[in-house]
């Protein structure tokens, strides 16, 4: 899995290795944890969904 250089929620640069691995900065990660699952699904990108013959 490659590290993300920008937050997938707000687009700000990620400087911390943990944030890069997670793909979100600390503020956005906290906000996502506080959101309902339905709201979270609408916000997160779907580009990371694997595609292939098994789908």
Secondary structure, 3 states (H helix, E strand, C coil): CCCCCECCCCCCECCCHHHHHHCCCHHHHHHHHHCCHHHHHHHCCCCCCCCCCCC
